[in-house]
Amino acid sequence: MTTRDDAGSGHVIVCGVGGISTRIVEQLVGAGERVTVIDDSGRGGIAGPMRAEVEWIELLPDLPRTLDVAGIGRAQAIVCVMADDLLNLEIALLARDRNAVVRVVASLDNTAVARAVAVGNGPGAVLNIASLASPALAEAALGRHATDLEIDGIRFVAATLDIDADSTLRELFGDLTPVAVVRGRESVEVVACPGRDLAVHTGDRAIILGPEQRVRLLERPSAPRGSGHRLGPLMRARATVAGVLGEFEPGLFRALVFMFVLVAGSSVLLWQNYRKPGMSLLDGVYFSVETIATVGYGDFSFSDQPAWLRMWAIALMIGGITTVAVLMAFITDMLISRRLGNTSGKRRVRTMAGHYLVIGLGTFGLGVVRELIARGKQVVVLERDERNRHLTELAVLGVPAIFGDATLAVTLDVARATHAAGIAVVTSDDMVNIETGIALRDMFGDSWTAGPDVPVVMRVFDRSLRRTVADRFAFTNAQSTEELASPWFVGAALGLEVTATFVIAEQTFIVGTLDIDPGSALVGTAMADLVGAARVVALHRKRSGRHELPRRDARFEPDDRAYVVGTAGAVIALQQSSRASSGRTVT
């Protein structure tokens, strides 16, 4: 076991191994930070290429001792991203108790606990991975190629625009900020934060960031996607009839056929053989139905009829009452199922079209539901567990739920997946998400390879797995939640305020806020002299109270607040530069 007793100050402690913690460690190491990992895996140290780049200690039963060995008293930050919320909470509280100025960044799924811990937490942040990633997942399900942001009190939009003429970014978009240029469709090349004089060509795509009103003028109008609607009267009637018939068990129809044959045969038999005074065909039908229904008005008697006809009357009574009992059982079962169907949302969904289907009601699923509801969309949830703890909130939101296995085509058909405006597959199990994605691909058939009309976004936690399944199964919109969420944790650990994250062709971009200290190395630096894939979108000159969209010759001034966009590594590196100054050690 390696210890930090003789180490210098200012390192970052990361609690947890695997998943999002691996990505956090990679970004911290890439930013030049010294990292100590508290290994909770029980495998005797971290694995992979990062092993040689970090120091690690094993998680001891004595948590205070573990933190002391990790050097909590000299650390600049501690990031708690273990799988156990209770352990994250305990470590966060102990760390704050041992170091009042350390940045404590903790992942907590429980919203109420997270709010309580955040009060008086001091430097750092309490973050919820689901809430960080949900907006991006919702945007993907909406089929939007734009991300809404609020920067310095101004609404900005990062929009993906198709290039339809050979030109330069400056000629096409003026002084708006180019975030990236994507070239190619199969072999994709991404130019991150290019200069405005970059030449672009027909077929390229540019991601442009700027004030909402100006960017909206450049976007091509598109048909609005579903806020949810009902089918037309005829289609709705057909769907209703088909839905009601579909709620009955097949045995009901066999019982109805038997009853029809019994009434028809008895009617003809009585019409031909009943004597004294005789029966018409209508009398035969009337008496057969009367007998089966056990009414018995007494208007016909078999006392004077042949023995075999009286035996037939006995058989008719027994067969009739048995058939009625079977029918009543099927009808009662249907009524009970229908009542349960009302609760689970099947009846509400039956005639629905243009809705958004969210598969999986975990913390991610609920976050996506909230985002879609906030945008005025009609949402349907497909969930496996009928005792899911989030169902109460779902009922408050007025969102119908359907219960079943989302990997089965019949369940997706009940949820009317092919009639949805967008689908988000966000269960907590990556394998279930992949299976569901494959089932959806089979449902859409040939249209999938050309890009289905219905946007389908699939949550895959692990980024390497996301790339593999995206290439193998043509999942063009698989999102890695660790890619979306990790920059928030890294930023909070280093004092960077992250505003938003989004992924462009497998590269993570972030929008962050930098405070330029009077002693910062960036003071006096011109925007044109910034090195790396990061750009300043807006400046708040605190000393003069001015707000501006900086030009190339604008320079940083002391106490400025800068709003920066770029790749995660570039923005973090710029933030490191903003903290550095000649003759001063960053702690």
N, C-alpha and C positions, 0 to 999 in steps of 0.2 A: 504494500500500500504506500502510495506517495503522499507526503504531507506538505503543507504550505508554511510550516513554522518559520522557515528561513527565507520565505519569498518576500519580494517587494510588495508595495501597496498598489491599489488601483486595478486589480484583476476583477473579472466577472465570474460569479459562481452560477453554474447552470445545474439545476436539480432535475435529474431524469435522463434516461438513455433511450434512444430510439424515437421514431416518429418526428414530431415537430422539434424536439430538443436537438436532434441531429442537424436540422436545417439552421436552427438558431446558432449552434456552435460554429457551423461553417461560415455564417455571415459575420459573426464576431471575430473569428480568426482572420477572415478576409479583410476586416477593418483594422487589423493590426492589434487587436486586444489579446491580452493574456487570459486564458480561460481555465477554470477548474470545474470539472464535472463530478457531481455526486452521483455515483452509479447505483441505481436501485434495481438493476436487472438480475443481480445475483450470479452474473457470468464472469465476474472477476475482471472488470475493466471494459471500456468501450471498444467497439470493433470498428474496422474500416479505416480509410485513409486519415481520419481525424485523430486517430489514436496517438500518433507521434506529435501532433500539434498542440495537444492539451495535457494538463495534468488531471489525474483522476483520483478519487478516493471512494471507498466503499461506503454505502449507507450503513451506519452503525445503529444498533438498537437504542443507543443513547443519542437522541437527536441534538441536544446542546453540544455534546462532545463532537459530533460530526461537523457541526457548523464551526466550532472552534478550530478543528483540524483543517477545515477548508479556508480558514483565514477570514472569517466574517468581519472581524474588527478592522481589517485593512481593505476590504473589498469596496469597489465603487458601486457594485450592483449585484443582486442575486435574483435569478429567474427561476421560478418554481413552476415546472411544467410536467410534473409526474401524473400518472394516470389516476391517482387517488386524490380526489378533491380535499379530503380530510387531511391528508399528509401535506398537500400544498398549503392549506390554511395554517397548520401547525408550524411548518417551517417559516412561513411568512411572519407569523406573530413572534416566533423566537428570534428571527433575524432582526426585526425591528427593536426587540427588547435589548439585543446585544450591540446594535449599532444604530444610533438615532439618525444618522445622515446617509446611510446606505440606501440606494434605490432598490426598493422591493417590488418586483414585478411578479404577480401571481396569476395563475390560470384557475378560475373558479367557475364552474358551470351553473351553480345555484345563484340566481340573480339577486335574491334577497340577501344572502350571505355576502355576495360580492359588494353590494351597496353598503352594507354595514362595515365591512372591512375597509372599504375605500375611505370612509370618514376618519380623518385623523391618521391616515396611513403614512403621511410624510412623503418624501420623494419616491417616485415610482408610479405604479399603476396596478389596478386589479382588472384583468381582462377576461373576456369570455370568447373562446375561439369561435363558437357558433355565431355569435352576434357580429364578429369581425368578418366572417366569410359569407354570411347569409346575403348581404346586399349584392355581392358579385354573382352569387348563384341565382338570385331573383332576376337580376338584369339579364343573365344568360337565358333564363326560362322565358323572359319577355321577348327574346329575340332582338333586343336592342343592341346597337353598335355604338352606344354612348354611355358615359358614366357621369352622373350629376355630382358636382362638388360645391362646397361653399368655402371660398378663400377670401379672407380679410373682409368678411361681410358681403362679398359679391358672389353671385351664382355663376359658376364656371361649368363648362361641359367639355369632357374629353370624348371626341367623336371620331369614328373610323370613316374616312371618306375615300371613295374610289377615284383614282387618277384616270381621267379620260383623254388627256392630251400631254404630249411631251413638253415639259416646262421646268421651272424651278419652284421650290416651295415658296419663295418670296413672291413670285409672280402670281401664284395661285392663291396664297393665303395671307399675304401681307405680313404684318408683324405679329400674327398669332403664333403661339409656341408649338413647334413640331415636336411631339413626344417620340415618335418613331415612324419609320417608313418600312413597310413589309413588302418584299419583292418575291415573286414566285408563288406558286400554289402548292406544288408537291415538294420541291426542294426550297424551303423557305429561308430567306435571308432577312435579318432584322437589323436596321441601322437605328441605333438608339440615340435619341436627342441630337439629330443631325443639324447642321447649320442651315439657315434659310436659303442659302445659295446652292444647296444640293440639287442636282438634276434628277428629275423623276420622269417616269415613262408610263405610257398607257398600260393599264393592268396592275400597276403598283397600288398599294393602299397606304394612306397616310393617317396617322392618329394625331389629331390637332386639338390643342387645349387652348381655350380662351373664354371670354365672357359669353354667357349663354345666348344673348340676343345676336351676337355677331356670328357665333358658330351655327346657330339654327338657320341662318340665312344661307349657309353653304350646304346644309343637309338636303338631300333629295326627299321630297315628301313620300311617305310610304303608307300603305293601307293600315289603318289602325287595327291592332290585334285585340283579341277578345276581352271585353270587360264582362263577357258572359251573356248569352242570350238563349231564348227558347226557339225551338223549331217552329215552322209554320203550322197552321191549324190542321191541315191534312196529315202532315208528317207527325205532328204531335199526337193526333188521334190514333194513327197506326202504331206509333211507339207505345202509347198507353195500352192499347188492346194487346199488343204483343207482350208487353211487360206483365200485364195481369195474367195472361194465359201462361206465361213463363213461370209465374209464381206457384202454379199448381204442380203437384206430383204427377208423373205419367200414369200412375194407377187410377187417378180420377177419370181419365178419358176412357180407360178400359171398363171402369164401372158404369160410365154413362152409356157406352156401347152395349153392355150387357143388359142394362135397364131398357134401352130402346128395343132390343131384340125380344126381351121378355114381354113388354107391353104389346109389341106388334104381333108376336106369335100368339099370345093369349087372346088378343082381340079377334084375330081370324078364327082361332079355334072355337071361341064362344059364339061368334057370328054363325058358324056353320053347324054347331052341335047343340047349342042351348035350346031346349024345347019348353013348351008350356009356360009362357006364351011365345017364347022366341026372342032373339036379340038382333037388332040391326048392327051394322059394322060400328056405327057411332056408339051404340049401347055397349058393344064389346070393349071399345077403347075406354069409355067412361067407367065401366065396372072394373077393368084391369087397373086403371090408375087409382080408383077408389080403394081397391083391395091393397095395392102396394103402399098407398099412403095411410093405411089402417084407419080410414074414416068410417066406413060401414054405415050408410044411410038406411039400410034395410029394404031398399026398393027391389032388390033381386035376391032370390032364395035358391039354394041348391038341394033342398030337402027332397024335391020330386025328380032330381036329375039322376042319370046313371051313376053307378058307383065310381067308374073311372073318371067322370067329370068332377065328382066331388073330390077325388084324390088330386085332380089337377088344381082345384081351388085351394086345397091345403098347401100344395107345392108352391102355388103362386103367392100365398100369404107369407110362407117361410122365405122364399127367394126374394120377395119384394122387401120385407122388413130388413133382411140381411143387406140387400143392395143399398137401401136408404141409409142404414147405419154406416156402411162403408163410405158413401158419398158425404155424409155429415162429418165423418172423421177427416176426410180430405179437405173439406171446406173450412173446418175449424183449424186445421193445420195451416191452411193458407192465410186465414185471418190473423193467426198468431204470428206467422212469419212476416206478414205484411206490417204488423205493428212493430216488430223488431226491425223490419226494413226501414220504417220511418225513422227509427232511432239511428240506424247506421247510415242513413242517407241514400239508400238505393233508389227509393221512389223519387227523391228530389233530383237525382242525377239522371234518371231514366230518359228524360226528354231534354237534357242539357246539351248545349254546344257552345264552343268558344270559351270554355272555362279553362282554368289552369289546374293541372293535376300535380299534386305534391305526394310523392311516394315515400313514406317513412315519417313518423311523428316523434322523432327525437328532438333534441335541442336544435339541431340544424333545420329539421323540417319545420318546426314551429317558428323559427326565425324567418324562413322563407315565406311561410304563410303570412306572418305579420307584414313583411315587406310588400307582398302582393296585395293584401287587403288595404294597406296604406295608399296604394296606387289605384284603388277603386276597382280591383279585379275580382271576379267570381272564382272561388277556389274550392276544389274538392280534394280531400285527403284519402289516400289509400294506405291502410295500416294493418299489420298482421295481428297485433295484440289488442283484444277487445277490452283489456283492463289498463290500457296505457294511461299514465298519470297526467298527460296533457289534454285528455279528452274534455275535461271541464272547461278549460280555457277555450278549446275549440268550439264548444257549444256557446260560450259567451260571444265569440266572434261570429257565430251564425254560420259556421263552415260545416257542411255535411261530411261525414266519414263513412267510408266503405271498408269492411274488414275482409281480409283474404290474403292469399299468397300472390304477391306482385310478380313473381317469376312465371306465373301461369297465364296463358293468353286469355282464358275465359274470365279471369279476374280483371285483367286490363280492359277486356271488352265491356264488363259491367260498369267500369269507371269511365267508359266511353273515351278511351285514350286517343283513338283516331279522330275524334271530334274536338279534341282539346286545342286550345290556342298555344299551349306550351306545357312542357312536362319537366319536373325536377325530381330526379331519383337521388334521395338523400338519406337512406337508411344508415344505421350505425355500422353496418357490416359491408365491407368493400366487396366481398364475394357476392352477396345478395344484390348489390348495385350492378355488378357486372352481369349477373344472370338476368336481371330485369332489363338491362340495356339490350342484351341479346334478344330477349323476348320482344321488346319493342321494335328492334331492327327487323325481326321476322314479320311482325305485324305490318310494318310500313313497306316491306318488300323492296321492289326495284327503286323506289323513290329515295331509299335511305342513302345509297351510294352517291346520288346526285344532290343529297342534302334534303332531308324530309321537310315538308311544308310546316310541320309542327316542330319548333325548337325543343330539343331534348338535352338537358344538362344533367350530367352524372357526377356525383361527389365520389371522389376516390381520395382517401386521406394521404396515401403514400405517393409522392411525386414520381418516383421511378416506375411504380406500377401504373400510374396514370399514363405515362408515355407509352408503356408497353401495350396496354389494352387499346389506347387510342390508335396506334399504328396497326395492331393486329385485327381489330374489329371495326375500324373506321368510325370510332367515336370522336367526332370532330369537336365536341364540346364537353370533354371530361375535365373537371376542375379539381386541383389538389388543394385541399383546405390548409395544409401545412405551408404551401407556397403563399397563399393569401394572408395567413395569420402571422407567420414568423416575423415579418418586418415590424409589426406592431410591438412585439416583445423586444426585439433588438433595439428599436428606436427608444422605447421606454427605458431600457437598461442604460442607454448612452445619453439620455436626456433629449432625444429627438421626439418631437410631437408629430406623430403620424396622423394624417387626415384621411387618407384613402389608399387602397392597394388595388391593382388590377393586373391581369396577366395578358401579355401580348406575345403570341407565338412562342409560348413556353418561357418567356422572360418576365420576371416580376418587376413591375414598376410601382413606385410609391410617390405619394405627395406628402411632403413633410414641412414642418415649420422650424426655422433656425433663428435663434436670437444671437445677434452679433454683439459680443461683449466689447467694451472699449479697448481691451488689450488683445483682441482677436487678430490672428494673422490675416484674416480676410478684409480687415478695414483698409479702404483705399483700393481694393481690387475691383477692376472693371468687369462687367458681365461678360464681355467678349474674351476675357482672359481666363475664365473658368475652364478647368481641365476635366475631362471625363464626361460620362453620359448623364449629365444633370444640367437643368436649366432653371433659372429663377423666373417664376411666373408673375409674382407681384411683390412689391415692397411696401412696408409700412414704416415711414420715417417717424419714429417716435418723438424725436427731439423737435421736429417742426410740425408734427401732426399730419403730414401729407401721406396720401396713398397714391401709388403710381404703378403702372405697368412698365417695367424698366426697359430702356433701350440699350443697345450694345455698349454705348459709352458711359452708361450710368455706373456709379461706383458705390460700394458698401460704405456706410457711415456708422460710427459708433451708436449702439443701442437700436440699430435697425432690426426689424423683424422681416425675415425673408421667407417666402413661400416657394418651395423647390419641388420640381418633378424630375424623375429620372429612374434609372435602374436602382434596385435596392442597394447594391454595393456602392454605386456612385454617390447616392444621396447620403449614405452613412459616412462615406469618406469625406464628403464636403462638410458634414456635421462635425467630424473629427477636426477638420481644418479650422472650423469656426471656434473651436474650444482652445486650439493651440495658439501660443504666443511666444515671442522670443524671451528666453530666460525664465519661462514659467512651466512648471510641471502640472500636467492634467491629473486631477484626482477625482 
